[in-house]
Amino acid sequence: MSRMQRVEFVKMHGNGNDFVVVNCLDGILEGADLRKFAVRVCDRNFGVGGDGLILVLPSESADYRMQIINSDGSEAEMCGNGIRCFAKYLYDRAMARQSVNVETPAGIMNVELQAKNGRAETATVNMGAPRLDAAEIPIMGFRGRVILQPLEVDGERFRITCVSMGNPHCVIFVESAADVPLEEIGPKIETHPAFPRKTNVEFVQVAAADELVMRVWERGAGVTLACGTGACASLVAGALAGKSGRRATVHLPGGGLLIDWRGDGSVYMTGPAAEVFNGTFCV
């Protein structure tokens, strides 16, 4: 990438989980160090600011391909809030219809958009079937399904339920999600030796069978206002542990997501996506 290249971007968010979206269909950023670029552009003091960088890329197997790089430069397999923003970006620019298939490292995801006056407002994503076997998540030291199993972290014992929604999640049920010292505990669990690819960490309070309250420490991003795959994992964990039904609203600091683990085995997520501003970033 040459010096002082100007990269056009759009700032977007889903329930406050925010992203810098760059259209790379014309080859922009090709050959660039994407890790360094993501860290720089996502910096909230010296860059645009965001939880991650999303690249719009061509695909040979779907309508488009989404690549997402976290604010620390690591790459994510999937992001539920990010893919809703990705689909809205396409629809609002007449690059896709209300149903769009998106290639991700976690597989091809179908997104159905709900629009008003030519602009997408919400989206329903078929997130696929959760992976529940310890080897698929992955988590070391366990076999089969990990449901309310003990894990010792820095001298403290937690009951964990683990789910993969294309990326790993460790769900912990608590009496009060608001009282969890997230910034202290989150990184310790994220980097625990039991998780060879690290993990996202969700602390979930069960308000009712169809109402969950969740706070999240995201792998590679830290504390965020929302995590779509985390909301899906929390609902699945709640159903597996007998703490919730298979359909619930998951309340996050950035707003609510409707999660439905349907009879076909797939988890469906419905929530908003919003465009904040656009601009040019010089690199």
Contacts in CASP RR format, 6 or more apart in sequence:
PFRMAT RR
TARGET T0000
AUTHOR 0000-0000-0000
METHOD contacts of the structure
MODEL  1
MSRMQRVEFVKMHGNGNDFVVVNCLDGILEGADLRKFAVRVCDRNFGVGG
DGLILVLPSESADYRMQIINSDGSEAEMCGNGIRCFAKYLYDRAMARQSV
NVETPAGIMNVELQAKNGRAETATVNMGAPRLDAAEIPIMGFRGRVILQP
LEVDGERFRITCVSMGNPHCVIFVESAADVPLEEIGPKIETHPAFPRKTN
VEFVQVAAADELVMRVWERGAGVTLACGTGACASLVAGALAGKSGRRATV
HLPGGGLLIDWRGDGSVYMTGPAAEVFNGTFCV
1 29 0 8 1.000
1 31 0 8 1.000
1 32 0 8 1.000
1 33 0 8 1.000
1 37 0 8 1.000
1 283 0 8 1.000
4 282 0 8 1.000
4 283 0 8 1.000
5 28 0 8 1.000
5 282 0 8 1.000
5 283 0 8 1.000
6 280 0 8 1.000
6 281 0 8 1.000
6 282 0 8 1.000
7 22 0 8 1.000
7 28 0 8 1.000
7 29 0 8 1.000
7 41 0 8 1.000
7 280 0 8 1.000
7 281 0 8 1.000
7 282 0 8 1.000
7 283 0 8 1.000
8 22 0 8 1.000
8 23 0 8 1.000
8 278 0 8 1.000
8 279 0 8 1.000
8 280 0 8 1.000
8 281 0 8 1.000
9 20 0 8 1.000
9 21 0 8 1.000
9 22 0 8 1.000
9 41 0 8 1.000
9 48 0 8 1.000
9 278 0 8 1.000
9 279 0 8 1.000
9 280 0 8 1.000
9 281 0 8 1.000
10 20 0 8 1.000
10 21 0 8 1.000
10 89 0 8 1.000
10 275 0 8 1.000
10 277 0 8 1.000
10 278 0 8 1.000
10 279 0 8 1.000
11 18 0 8 1.000
11 19 0 8 1.000
11 20 0 8 1.000
11 21 0 8 1.000
11 48 0 8 1.000
11 49 0 8 1.000
11 50 0 8 1.000
11 275 0 8 1.000
11 276 0 8 1.000
11 277 0 8 1.000
11 278 0 8 1.000
11 279 0 8 1.000
12 18 0 8 1.000
12 19 0 8 1.000
12 21 0 8 1.000
12 54 0 8 1.000
12 82 0 8 1.000
12 85 0 8 1.000
12 88 0 8 1.000
12 89 0 8 1.000
12 273 0 8 1.000
12 274 0 8 1.000
12 275 0 8 1.000
12 276 0 8 1.000
13 19 0 8 1.000
13 81 0 8 1.000
13 85 0 8 1.000
13 273 0 8 1.000
13 274 0 8 1.000
13 276 0 8 1.000
14 81 0 8 1.000
14 82 0 8 1.000
14 84 0 8 1.000
14 85 0 8 1.000
14 226 0 8 1.000
14 271 0 8 1.000
14 272 0 8 1.000
14 273 0 8 1.000
14 274 0 8 1.000
15 81 0 8 1.000
15 225 0 8 1.000
15 226 0 8 1.000
15 228 0 8 1.000
15 252 0 8 1.000
15 254 0 8 1.000
15 255 0 8 1.000
15 256 0 8 1.000
15 257 0 8 1.000
15 271 0 8 1.000
15 272 0 8 1.000
16 81 0 8 1.000
16 224 0 8 1.000
16 225 0 8 1.000
16 226 0 8 1.000
16 254 0 8 1.000
16 255 0 8 1.000
17 51 0 8 1.000
17 79 0 8 1.000
17 81 0 8 1.000
17 82 0 8 1.000
17 224 0 8 1.000
17 225 0 8 1.000
17 226 0 8 1.000
17 227 0 8 1.000
17 228 0 8 1.000
17 254 0 8 1.000
18 49 0 8 1.000
18 50 0 8 1.000
18 51 0 8 1.000
18 52 0 8 1.000
18 276 0 8 1.000
19 50 0 8 1.000
19 51 0 8 1.000
19 52 0 8 1.000
19 53 0 8 1.000
19 54 0 8 1.000
19 68 0 8 1.000
19 81 0 8 1.000
19 82 0 8 1.000
19 85 0 8 1.000
20 41 0 8 1.000
20 42 0 8 1.000
20 48 0 8 1.000
20 49 0 8 1.000
20 50 0 8 1.000
20 52 0 8 1.000
20 53 0 8 1.000
20 54 0 8 1.000
20 281 0 8 1.000
21 54 0 8 1.000
21 55 0 8 1.000
21 56 0 8 1.000
21 85 0 8 1.000
21 86 0 8 1.000
21 89 0 8 1.000
22 28 0 8 1.000
22 29 0 8 1.000
22 53 0 8 1.000
22 54 0 8 1.000
22 55 0 8 1.000
22 56 0 8 1.000
23 56 0 8 1.000
23 89 0 8 1.000
24 30 0 8 1.000
24 55 0 8 1.000
24 56 0 8 1.000
24 57 0 8 1.000
25 56 0 8 1.000
25 57 0 8 1.000
25 58 0 8 1.000
29 37 0 8 1.000
29 55 0 8 1.000
32 283 0 8 1.000
34 53 0 8 1.000
34 55 0 8 1.000
34 67 0 8 1.000
34 69 0 8 1.000
34 73 0 8 1.000
35 69 0 8 1.000
35 73 0 8 1.000
35 74 0 8 1.000
36 73 0 8 1.000
37 53 0 8 1.000
37 283 0 8 1.000
38 52 0 8 1.000
38 53 0 8 1.000
38 69 0 8 1.000
38 70 0 8 1.000
38 71 0 8 1.000
38 73 0 8 1.000
39 71 0 8 1.000
39 72 0 8 1.000
39 73 0 8 1.000
40 46 0 8 1.000
40 47 0 8 1.000
40 283 0 8 1.000
41 47 0 8 1.000
41 48 0 8 1.000
41 49 0 8 1.000
41 53 0 8 1.000
41 281 0 8 1.000
41 283 0 8 1.000
42 48 0 8 1.000
42 49 0 8 1.000
42 50 0 8 1.000
42 51 0 8 1.000
42 52 0 8 1.000
42 53 0 8 1.000
42 70 0 8 1.000
42 71 0 8 1.000
43 49 0 8 1.000
43 71 0 8 1.000
44 50 0 8 1.000
47 281 0 8 1.000
48 281 0 8 1.000
49 71 0 8 1.000
50 71 0 8 1.000
51 70 0 8 1.000
51 71 0 8 1.000
51 218 0 8 1.000
51 221 0 8 1.000
51 224 0 8 1.000
52 68 0 8 1.000
52 69 0 8 1.000
52 70 0 8 1.000
52 71 0 8 1.000
52 221 0 8 1.000
53 68 0 8 1.000
53 69 0 8 1.000
53 71 0 8 1.000
54 66 0 8 1.000
54 67 0 8 1.000
54 68 0 8 1.000
54 79 0 8 1.000
54 82 0 8 1.000
54 85 0 8 1.000
54 86 0 8 1.000
55 66 0 8 1.000
55 67 0 8 1.000
55 68 0 8 1.000
55 69 0 8 1.000
56 64 0 8 1.000
56 66 0 8 1.000
56 86 0 8 1.000
56 89 0 8 1.000
56 90 0 8 1.000
57 64 0 8 1.000
57 65 0 8 1.000
57 66 0 8 1.000
57 67 0 8 1.000
58 64 0 8 1.000
58 65 0 8 1.000
59 65 0 8 1.000
59 102 0 8 1.000
59 103 0 8 1.000
61 103 0 8 1.000
61 108 0 8 1.000
62 101 0 8 1.000
62 102 0 8 1.000
62 103 0 8 1.000
62 108 0 8 1.000
63 90 0 8 1.000
63 96 0 8 1.000
63 100 0 8 1.000
63 101 0 8 1.000
63 102 0 8 1.000
64 86 0 8 1.000
64 90 0 8 1.000
64 95 0 8 1.000
64 96 0 8 1.000
64 100 0 8 1.000
64 102 0 8 1.000
64 103 0 8 1.000
65 102 0 8 1.000
65 103 0 8 1.000
65 104 0 8 1.000
66 82 0 8 1.000
66 83 0 8 1.000
66 86 0 8 1.000
66 102 0 8 1.000
66 103 0 8 1.000
66 104 0 8 1.000
67 75 0 8 1.000
68 75 0 8 1.000
68 76 0 8 1.000
68 78 0 8 1.000
68 79 0 8 1.000
68 82 0 8 1.000
68 104 0 8 1.000
69 75 0 8 1.000
69 76 0 8 1.000
70 76 0 8 1.000
70 218 0 8 1.000
70 219 0 8 1.000
70 220 0 8 1.000
70 221 0 8 1.000
71 220 0 8 1.000
71 221 0 8 1.000
72 220 0 8 1.000
72 221 0 8 1.000
73 220 0 8 1.000
74 219 0 8 1.000
74 220 0 8 1.000
75 105 0 8 1.000
76 167 0 8 1.000
76 219 0 8 1.000
76 220 0 8 1.000
77 104 0 8 1.000
77 105 0 8 1.000
77 106 0 8 1.000
77 166 0 8 1.000
77 167 0 8 1.000
78 104 0 8 1.000
78 105 0 8 1.000
78 106 0 8 1.000
78 107 0 8 1.000
78 109 0 8 1.000
78 127 0 8 1.000
78 165 0 8 1.000
78 166 0 8 1.000
78 167 0 8 1.000
78 229 0 8 1.000
79 227 0 8 1.000
79 228 0 8 1.000
79 229 0 8 1.000
80 125 0 8 1.000
80 127 0 8 1.000
80 227 0 8 1.000
80 228 0 8 1.000
80 229 0 8 1.000
80 232 0 8 1.000
80 269 0 8 1.000
81 226 0 8 1.000
81 227 0 8 1.000
81 228 0 8 1.000
81 273 0 8 1.000
82 273 0 8 1.000
83 102 0 8 1.000
83 104 0 8 1.000
83 109 0 8 1.000
83 111 0 8 1.000
83 123 0 8 1.000
83 125 0 8 1.000
84 111 0 8 1.000
84 122 0 8 1.000
84 123 0 8 1.000
84 125 0 8 1.000
84 271 0 8 1.000
84 272 0 8 1.000
84 273 0 8 1.000
85 273 0 8 1.000
85 274 0 8 1.000
86 102 0 8 1.000
86 111 0 8 1.000
87 96 0 8 1.000
87 100 0 8 1.000
87 102 0 8 1.000
87 111 0 8 1.000
87 113 0 8 1.000
87 120 0 8 1.000
87 123 0 8 1.000
87 125 0 8 1.000
87 273 0 8 1.000
88 113 0 8 1.000
88 119 0 8 1.000
88 120 0 8 1.000
88 123 0 8 1.000
88 273 0 8 1.000
88 274 0 8 1.000
88 275 0 8 1.000
89 95 0 8 1.000
89 275 0 8 1.000
90 96 0 8 1.000
90 100 0 8 1.000
91 97 0 8 1.000
91 98 0 8 1.000
91 100 0 8 1.000
91 113 0 8 1.000
91 115 0 8 1.000
91 119 0 8 1.000
91 120 0 8 1.000
92 118 0 8 1.000
92 119 0 8 1.000
92 120 0 8 1.000
92 275 0 8 1.000
98 112 0 8 1.000
98 113 0 8 1.000
98 114 0 8 1.000
98 115 0 8 1.000
98 120 0 8 1.000
99 110 0 8 1.000
99 111 0 8 1.000
99 112 0 8 1.000
99 113 0 8 1.000
100 110 0 8 1.000
100 111 0 8 1.000
100 113 0 8 1.000
101 108 0 8 1.000
101 109 0 8 1.000
101 110 0 8 1.000
101 111 0 8 1.000
102 108 0 8 1.000
102 109 0 8 1.000
102 110 0 8 1.000
102 111 0 8 1.000
105 166 0 8 1.000
106 165 0 8 1.000
106 166 0 8 1.000
106 167 0 8 1.000
107 166 0 8 1.000
109 125 0 8 1.000
109 126 0 8 1.000
109 127 0 8 1.000
109 128 0 8 1.000
110 125 0 8 1.000
110 126 0 8 1.000
111 123 0 8 1.000
111 124 0 8 1.000
111 125 0 8 1.000
111 126 0 8 1.000
112 123 0 8 1.000
112 124 0 8 1.000
112 125 0 8 1.000
113 120 0 8 1.000
113 122 0 8 1.000
113 123 0 8 1.000
114 120 0 8 1.000
114 121 0 8 1.000
114 122 0 8 1.000
114 123 0 8 1.000
114 124 0 8 1.000
115 121 0 8 1.000
120 273 0 8 1.000
121 272 0 8 1.000
121 273 0 8 1.000
122 270 0 8 1.000
122 271 0 8 1.000
122 272 0 8 1.000
122 273 0 8 1.000
123 270 0 8 1.000
123 271 0 8 1.000
123 272 0 8 1.000
123 273 0 8 1.000
124 268 0 8 1.000
124 269 0 8 1.000
124 270 0 8 1.000
124 271 0 8 1.000
125 268 0 8 1.000
125 269 0 8 1.000
125 270 0 8 1.000
126 266 0 8 1.000
126 267 0 8 1.000
126 268 0 8 1.000
127 165 0 8 1.000
127 229 0 8 1.000
127 232 0 8 1.000
127 266 0 8 1.000
127 267 0 8 1.000
127 268 0 8 1.000
127 269 0 8 1.000
128 165 0 8 1.000
128 265 0 8 1.000
128 266 0 8 1.000
128 267 0 8 1.000
129 265 0 8 1.000
129 266 0 8 1.000
129 267 0 8 1.000
130 163 0 8 1.000
130 164 0 8 1.000
130 165 0 8 1.000
130 232 0 8 1.000
130 233 0 8 1.000
130 236 0 8 1.000
130 261 0 8 1.000
130 267 0 8 1.000
131 137 0 8 1.000
131 163 0 8 1.000
131 164 0 8 1.000
131 165 0 8 1.000
131 166 0 8 1.000
132 144 0 8 1.000
132 145 0 8 1.000
132 163 0 8 1.000
132 164 0 8 1.000
132 236 0 8 1.000
132 240 0 8 1.000
133 144 0 8 1.000
133 145 0 8 1.000
134 140 0 8 1.000
134 141 0 8 1.000
134 142 0 8 1.000
134 143 0 8 1.000
134 144 0 8 1.000
134 145 0 8 1.000
134 146 0 8 1.000
134 162 0 8 1.000
135 143 0 8 1.000
135 144 0 8 1.000
136 164 0 8 1.000
137 146 0 8 1.000
137 162 0 8 1.000
137 163 0 8 1.000
137 164 0 8 1.000
137 168 0 8 1.000
137 169 0 8 1.000
137 199 0 8 1.000
138 164 0 8 1.000
138 168 0 8 1.000
138 195 0 8 1.000
138 196 0 8 1.000
138 197 0 8 1.000
139 146 0 8 1.000
139 162 0 8 1.000
139 168 0 8 1.000
139 170 0 8 1.000
139 194 0 8 1.000
139 195 0 8 1.000
139 199 0 8 1.000
140 193 0 8 1.000
140 194 0 8 1.000
140 195 0 8 1.000
140 196 0 8 1.000
141 194 0 8 1.000
142 149 0 8 1.000
142 162 0 8 1.000
142 194 0 8 1.000
145 240 0 8 1.000
146 160 0 8 1.000
146 161 0 8 1.000
146 162 0 8 1.000
147 161 0 8 1.000
147 237 0 8 1.000
147 240 0 8 1.000
147 241 0 8 1.000
148 159 0 8 1.000
148 160 0 8 1.000
148 161 0 8 1.000
148 173 0 8 1.000
148 241 0 8 1.000
149 159 0 8 1.000
149 160 0 8 1.000
149 161 0 8 1.000
150 157 0 8 1.000
150 158 0 8 1.000
150 159 0 8 1.000
150 160 0 8 1.000
151 157 0 8 1.000
151 158 0 8 1.000
151 159 0 8 1.000
151 160 0 8 1.000
151 170 0 8 1.000
151 189 0 8 1.000
151 192 0 8 1.000
151 194 0 8 1.000
152 158 0 8 1.000
153 185 0 8 1.000
153 188 0 8 1.000
153 189 0 8 1.000
153 192 0 8 1.000
154 188 0 8 1.000
156 185 0 8 1.000
158 172 0 8 1.000
158 189 0 8 1.000
159 172 0 8 1.000
159 173 0 8 1.000
160 170 0 8 1.000
160 171 0 8 1.000
160 172 0 8 1.000
161 170 0 8 1.000
161 171 0 8 1.000
161 172 0 8 1.000
161 173 0 8 1.000
161 237 0 8 1.000
161 238 0 8 1.000
161 240 0 8 1.000
161 241 0 8 1.000
162 168 0 8 1.000
162 169 0 8 1.000
162 170 0 8 1.000
162 171 0 8 1.000
162 199 0 8 1.000
162 237 0 8 1.000
163 169 0 8 1.000
163 171 0 8 1.000
163 232 0 8 1.000
163 233 0 8 1.000
163 236 0 8 1.000
163 237 0 8 1.000
163 240 0 8 1.000
164 233 0 8 1.000
165 229 0 8 1.000
165 230 0 8 1.000
165 232 0 8 1.000
165 233 0 8 1.000
165 236 0 8 1.000
165 267 0 8 1.000
166 229 0 8 1.000
167 200 0 8 1.000
167 219 0 8 1.000
167 229 0 8 1.000
168 195 0 8 1.000
168 197 0 8 1.000
168 198 0 8 1.000
168 199 0 8 1.000
168 200 0 8 1.000
168 219 0 8 1.000
169 199 0 8 1.000
169 200 0 8 1.000
169 201 0 8 1.000
169 202 0 8 1.000
169 229 0 8 1.000
169 230 0 8 1.000
169 233 0 8 1.000
169 234 0 8 1.000
169 237 0 8 1.000
170 189 0 8 1.000
170 195 0 8 1.000
170 199 0 8 1.000
170 200 0 8 1.000
170 201 0 8 1.000
170 202 0 8 1.000
171 202 0 8 1.000
171 204 0 8 1.000
171 230 0 8 1.000
171 233 0 8 1.000
171 234 0 8 1.000
171 237 0 8 1.000
171 238 0 8 1.000
172 201 0 8 1.000
172 202 0 8 1.000
172 203 0 8 1.000
172 204 0 8 1.000
173 203 0 8 1.000
173 204 0 8 1.000
173 205 0 8 1.000
173 206 0 8 1.000
173 237 0 8 1.000
173 238 0 8 1.000
173 241 0 8 1.000
173 243 0 8 1.000
174 180 0 8 1.000
174 203 0 8 1.000
174 204 0 8 1.000
174 205 0 8 1.000
175 205 0 8 1.000
176 205 0 8 1.000
177 203 0 8 1.000
177 204 0 8 1.000
177 205 0 8 1.000
177 213 0 8 1.000
177 214 0 8 1.000
177 215 0 8 1.000
178 205 0 8 1.000
178 213 0 8 1.000
178 215 0 8 1.000
180 203 0 8 1.000
180 215 0 8 1.000
182 203 0 8 1.000
182 215 0 8 1.000
182 217 0 8 1.000
182 223 0 8 1.000
183 217 0 8 1.000
183 223 0 8 1.000
185 201 0 8 1.000
185 217 0 8 1.000
186 201 0 8 1.000
186 217 0 8 1.000
186 222 0 8 1.000
187 217 0 8 1.000
187 222 0 8 1.000
189 195 0 8 1.000
189 199 0 8 1.000
189 201 0 8 1.000
189 217 0 8 1.000
190 198 0 8 1.000
190 199 0 8 1.000
190 200 0 8 1.000
190 201 0 8 1.000
190 217 0 8 1.000
190 219 0 8 1.000
190 220 0 8 1.000
190 222 0 8 1.000
191 198 0 8 1.000
192 199 0 8 1.000
198 219 0 8 1.000
198 220 0 8 1.000
199 219 0 8 1.000
200 216 0 8 1.000
200 217 0 8 1.000
200 218 0 8 1.000
200 219 0 8 1.000
200 227 0 8 1.000
200 229 0 8 1.000
200 230 0 8 1.000
200 233 0 8 1.000
201 216 0 8 1.000
201 217 0 8 1.000
201 219 0 8 1.000
202 214 0 8 1.000
202 215 0 8 1.000
202 216 0 8 1.000
202 227 0 8 1.000
202 230 0 8 1.000
202 233 0 8 1.000
202 234 0 8 1.000
202 237 0 8 1.000
203 214 0 8 1.000
203 215 0 8 1.000
203 216 0 8 1.000
204 212 0 8 1.000
204 213 0 8 1.000
204 214 0 8 1.000
204 234 0 8 1.000
204 237 0 8 1.000
204 238 0 8 1.000
205 212 0 8 1.000
205 213 0 8 1.000
205 214 0 8 1.000
206 212 0 8 1.000
206 238 0 8 1.000
206 243 0 8 1.000
206 244 0 8 1.000
207 213 0 8 1.000
207 251 0 8 1.000
209 244 0 8 1.000
209 245 0 8 1.000
209 248 0 8 1.000
210 244 0 8 1.000
210 245 0 8 1.000
210 247 0 8 1.000
210 248 0 8 1.000
210 249 0 8 1.000
211 248 0 8 1.000
211 249 0 8 1.000
211 251 0 8 1.000
212 234 0 8 1.000
212 235 0 8 1.000
212 238 0 8 1.000
212 244 0 8 1.000
212 248 0 8 1.000
212 249 0 8 1.000
212 250 0 8 1.000
212 251 0 8 1.000
213 250 0 8 1.000
213 251 0 8 1.000
214 227 0 8 1.000
214 230 0 8 1.000
214 231 0 8 1.000
214 234 0 8 1.000
214 250 0 8 1.000
214 251 0 8 1.000
214 252 0 8 1.000
215 223 0 8 1.000
215 252 0 8 1.000
215 253 0 8 1.000
216 223 0 8 1.000
216 224 0 8 1.000
216 226 0 8 1.000
216 227 0 8 1.000
216 230 0 8 1.000
216 252 0 8 1.000
217 223 0 8 1.000
218 224 0 8 1.000
218 227 0 8 1.000
225 252 0 8 1.000
225 253 0 8 1.000
225 254 0 8 1.000
225 255 0 8 1.000
226 252 0 8 1.000
226 253 0 8 1.000
226 254 0 8 1.000
226 255 0 8 1.000
226 256 0 8 1.000
226 257 0 8 1.000
227 252 0 8 1.000
228 257 0 8 1.000
228 269 0 8 1.000
231 250 0 8 1.000
231 252 0 8 1.000
231 256 0 8 1.000
231 257 0 8 1.000
231 259 0 8 1.000
231 269 0 8 1.000
232 259 0 8 1.000
232 267 0 8 1.000
232 269 0 8 1.000
234 250 0 8 1.000
234 259 0 8 1.000
235 244 0 8 1.000
235 245 0 8 1.000
235 246 0 8 1.000
235 247 0 8 1.000
235 248 0 8 1.000
235 250 0 8 1.000
235 259 0 8 1.000
235 261 0 8 1.000
235 267 0 8 1.000
236 261 0 8 1.000
236 267 0 8 1.000
237 243 0 8 1.000
238 244 0 8 1.000
238 245 0 8 1.000
239 245 0 8 1.000
239 246 0 8 1.000
239 261 0 8 1.000
246 260 0 8 1.000
246 261 0 8 1.000
246 262 0 8 1.000
246 263 0 8 1.000
247 258 0 8 1.000
247 259 0 8 1.000
247 260 0 8 1.000
247 261 0 8 1.000
248 258 0 8 1.000
248 259 0 8 1.000
249 256 0 8 1.000
249 257 0 8 1.000
249 258 0 8 1.000
249 259 0 8 1.000
250 256 0 8 1.000
250 257 0 8 1.000
250 258 0 8 1.000
250 259 0 8 1.000
256 271 0 8 1.000
257 269 0 8 1.000
257 270 0 8 1.000
257 271 0 8 1.000
258 269 0 8 1.000
258 270 0 8 1.000
258 271 0 8 1.000
259 267 0 8 1.000
259 268 0 8 1.000
259 269 0 8 1.000
260 267 0 8 1.000
260 268 0 8 1.000
260 269 0 8 1.000
260 270 0 8 1.000
261 267 0 8 1.000
261 268 0 8 1.000
262 268 0 8 1.000
END
